[in-house]
C-alpha cells in the first residue's frame, strides 16, 4: 500500500504538471500569434493610404483569420473599424501592449506613438477543448498507471514475501506440533540466508532437545541402580528392627550400614555431577578474570590431602584468562581426583603448566595407574561412559564429560594419552595471556565481559580456540 500510494502521488504530480505545461504552452502560442498579427497590422497604419483602405484591410484579415476578431482605431478617429464590441484594455504604465482573457477569449491590444490602436480577440473554445481532452486523457492513463502499479506491487510483494510466509508457517508449525522440521531453502538472497539461519536455530534446538532427553534418560538409568540397592539395604535394616525378626551379627549389620552410607555417597556424587553437567549446559555465563595457576594450586592442595600415600608434583606458570573460575576449578579438580584415584600407593601424580606460544597454555595431568586403552581414550569423555577396569570403582561416569564441556566452552581442547610411566595423561590446552597487565587492559571494556559460550559448538576444537582467542583480542580493543 505504501508503494502504491507513492506511485499514485507521483502520477498525480506528473499529471498536474503535464496539464499545466501544455495549457501554458498553448496559451503562449496564441499570445505570440496575436502579437505578431497585431504588430503587423499596426505597422500598416503608418502608410497614408491605409486610412482610405482600412475597411478592406479588416475584411482581408477576417478572410484569413476567421476565428479572430479585429478592431482598429486610427489617430483622430471617434469610431472603430471592425468589431466594435471588442473592449479597449488598460495599458500598464510605460507599456504599449497588453494581453488578457475576457469572457473566455484571449484579447491582445497594441498601440503606437502616433495613437493608432489594434485589438485582436482569439476564440479559445478549441484550445480549451484540446486542453480538457488532454486533461481527461492524462487522468485516465494516470489512473490506469496507478492501478497497474498497485497490481504489479501486489504481485511482486506476494512473490517476494513467499519465503517469509513459508518461514512464518514453519514457526507456527513448530509452535503447534513441536516438530523441528527444517524449511526448504530457495535461492541465495537475503531471505534464503534468513531461512538458513532459522534452520540452524532449529538444528541447535533439536540437538539441545536430544541432549536433554538423553541426559534425563541416562540420569534416570544411573540413579535407578544406587537407589534400588540402597532401598533394599534400608528395607533389610528396617526388617531387622521388627520384633521376632531373625538376628544377624554386629559385623553383618555394620556392613549393611556401611553399604547404605557408601550408596548414599555414590548417589550424592552422582547428583552433584548431574547438577554440574546441567550448569555447564547453560547457554550464557558471565566470565571473570581468572588466575589459572592459582586455580590449579587450589585444586592441587585439595587432592593432595585426600591421598597422603601418593606423591604429588606441581609445576605452575603464570597464566590469565577471562573464564568461569568455578568451572575451570572443577575441571582441573576432576582430572587431579581421577589421577589420584587410579595411582597406587607410592605412585606419582604430575601436574605441569607449559606455555606453548603467545596465546596458548598447556596443562598436563598424569598418573601412575593402569592407563586408558587406546581405543577408549576418546570414549572416556562421553557422558556416563566407564572403562571396563573402572566399573568396579565408585564413580558416575560424568567427571570427564564435565571436563570436556568446560574446556570446549573456554575455546580449548583436551586429549587422553599415555603417561611416561604407563598411566593416563590428560593434555589440556587453553587460550589466555601470560601477563596480568593484558587482562587489566581488557577490563576497560567491561561490556565485553558478558560473553556467550556454547558448550556444544559443532565447530572443530581448533575453530573454537581461534574464536575464543579472537574474543580475547576483541576485548582489549
Residue pairs with C-beta under 8 A, 6 or more apart in sequence:
3 149
3 153
3 157
4 146
4 149
4 150
4 153
7 145
7 146
7 149
7 150
7 153
8 146
8 149
11 142
11 145
11 146
11 149
12 142
14 142
15 138
15 139
15 142
18 134
18 138
19 131
19 134
19 135
19 138
22 131
22 134
23 131
26 127
26 130
26 131
27 106
27 127
30 106
30 122
30 124
30 127
31 99
31 106
31 108
33 122
34 68
34 99
34 106
34 108
34 120
34 122
35 97
35 99
35 108
35 110
37 61
37 65
37 68
37 120
38 97
38 108
38 109
38 110
38 118
38 119
38 120
39 110
41 57
41 61
41 70
41 72
41 118
41 120
42 110
42 111
42 112
42 116
42 118
44 50
44 57
45 72
45 74
45 112
45 114
45 116
45 118
46 112
46 114
46 116
50 57
50 74
51 74
54 72
54 74
54 81
55 81
57 72
58 70
58 72
58 81
58 82
61 68
61 70
62 68
62 70
67 122
67 123
67 126
68 120
68 121
68 122
68 123
69 82
69 83
69 85
69 86
69 105
69 120
69 121
70 82
70 83
70 86
70 118
70 119
70 120
70 121
71 80
71 81
71 82
71 83
71 84
71 86
71 118
71 119
72 80
72 81
72 82
72 116
72 117
72 118
72 119
73 79
73 80
73 81
73 88
73 116
73 117
74 81
74 115
74 116
75 114
75 115
75 116
76 115
80 86
83 121
86 107
86 119
86 121
87 102
87 107
87 119
88 109
88 117
88 119
89 98
89 100
89 107
89 109
89 119
90 98
91 97
91 98
91 109
91 111
92 98
96 110
96 111
96 112
97 108
97 109
97 110
97 111
98 108
98 109
99 106
99 107
99 108
99 109
100 106
100 107
101 107
101 124
102 121
104 123
104 124
104 125
104 128
105 121
105 122
105 123
105 124
106 121
106 122
106 124
107 119
107 120
107 121
107 122
108 119
108 120
108 121
108 122
109 117
109 118
109 119
109 120
110 117
110 118
111 117
111 118
160 191
163 186
163 187
163 191
163 192
163 194
163 195
164 191
166 183
166 184
166 195
167 183
167 191
167 194
167 195
167 198
170 181
170 183
170 198
171 198
173 179
173 181
174 180
174 181
174 202
180 202
180 203
180 205
180 206
180 209
181 202
182 199
182 202
182 203
183 195
183 198
183 199
183 202
184 195
185 192
185 195
185 196
185 199
186 192
186 195
207 456
208 456
211 281
211 456
214 383
215 274
215 277
215 278
215 281
215 383
218 383
218 384
219 274
221 384
222 270
222 384
222 396
222 397
223 267
223 270
223 271
226 263
226 266
226 267
226 270
227 267
229 259
229 263
230 260
230 263
230 264
230 267
233 256
233 259
233 260
233 263
234 260
236 256
237 253
237 256
237 257
237 260
239 245
240 246
240 247
240 248
240 253
262 394
265 394
266 394
266 396
269 394
269 395
269 396
270 396
270 398
273 396
273 398
273 399
273 402
274 396
274 398
276 330
276 398
276 402
277 383
277 398
277 401
277 402
277 405
279 327
280 327
280 402
280 405
280 406
280 409
280 455
281 405
281 455
281 456
283 452
283 454
284 450
284 452
285 324
285 327
285 409
285 451
285 452
285 453
286 324
286 449
286 450
287 322
287 323
287 324
287 449
287 450
287 451
287 453
288 322
288 323
288 324
288 325
288 449
289 320
289 322
289 439
289 443
290 320
290 321
290 322
290 323
290 324
290 325
290 328
291 318
291 319
291 320
291 436
292 319
292 320
292 321
292 323
292 328
292 353
292 361
292 363
292 430
292 432
293 316
293 317
293 318
293 319
293 353
295 325
295 328
295 329
295 332
296 314
296 316
296 332
296 351
296 353
296 363
297 314
297 316
298 329
299 329
299 332
299 333
299 336
300 312
300 314
300 336
300 351
302 333
303 312
303 333
303 336
303 337
303 339
303 340
303 349
304 312
306 337
306 340
307 340
307 343
307 349
309 345
309 346
310 340
310 343
310 345
310 346
310 347
310 348
310 349
311 346
311 347
311 348
311 349
312 340
312 348
312 349
312 351
313 348
313 349
313 350
313 351
313 352
314 351
314 352
315 351
315 352
315 353
316 351
316 353
317 353
317 354
317 355
317 361
317 434
318 434
318 435
318 436
319 353
319 355
319 361
319 430
319 432
319 433
319 434
320 432
320 433
320 434
320 435
320 436
320 438
320 439
321 410
321 430
321 431
321 432
321 433
321 439
321 472
322 439
322 442
322 449
322 451
322 471
322 472
322 475
323 410
323 430
323 432
324 406
324 409
324 410
327 406
327 409
328 406
328 410
330 402
330 406
331 402
331 403
331 406
331 407
331 428
332 363
332 365
334 399
334 400
334 402
334 403
335 365
335 403
335 426
335 428
336 349
336 351
336 365
337 399
338 367
338 399
338 400
338 424
338 426
339 349
339 365
339 366
339 367
339 369
339 423
339 424
339 426
340 349
340 367
341 369
341 393
342 367
342 369
342 370
342 423
342 424
343 349
343 367
343 368
343 369
343 423
344 368
344 369
347 367
347 368
347 369
347 423
348 367
348 368
348 421
349 365
349 366
349 367
349 368
350 364
350 365
350 366
350 367
350 419
351 363
351 364
351 365
352 363
352 364
353 361
353 362
353 363
354 361
354 362
354 363
354 364
355 361
355 362
355 434
356 362
356 429
358 434
359 431
359 432
359 433
359 469
359 472
360 429
360 430
360 431
360 432
360 465
361 429
361 430
361 431
361 432
361 434
362 427
362 428
362 429
363 427
363 428
363 429
363 430
364 425
364 426
364 427
364 428
365 425
365 426
365 428
366 419
366 420
366 421
366 423
366 424
366 425
366 426
367 419
367 423
367 424
367 425
368 419
368 421
368 422
368 423
369 423
369 424
370 389
370 422
370 423
371 418
371 419
371 422
371 423
371 424
372 380
372 387
372 416
372 418
372 424
373 387
374 418
376 387
377 415
377 416
377 417
378 416
379 385
380 387
380 400
380 416
381 400
381 401
381 403
381 404
381 414
381 416
382 401
383 397
383 398
383 401
384 396
384 397
384 398
384 401
385 397
385 401
386 395
386 397
403 414
403 426
403 428
404 414
405 455
406 455
407 413
407 414
407 428
407 430
408 455
408 456
408 457
408 461
408 464
409 453
409 454
409 455
410 430
410 431
410 453
410 468
411 430
411 431
411 453
411 464
411 465
411 466
411 467
411 468
411 469
411 471
412 428
412 429
412 430
412 431
412 461
412 464
412 465
412 468
413 428
413 429
413 461
413 462
413 465
414 426
414 427
414 428
414 429
415 426
415 427
416 424
416 425
416 426
417 424
417 425
417 426
417 427
418 424
418 425
419 425
429 465
431 465
431 468
431 469
431 472
432 472
433 439
433 472
438 476
441 476
442 448
442 472
442 475
442 476
443 449
444 476
445 475
445 476
445 477
448 471
448 474
448 475
449 475
451 471
457 464
459 467
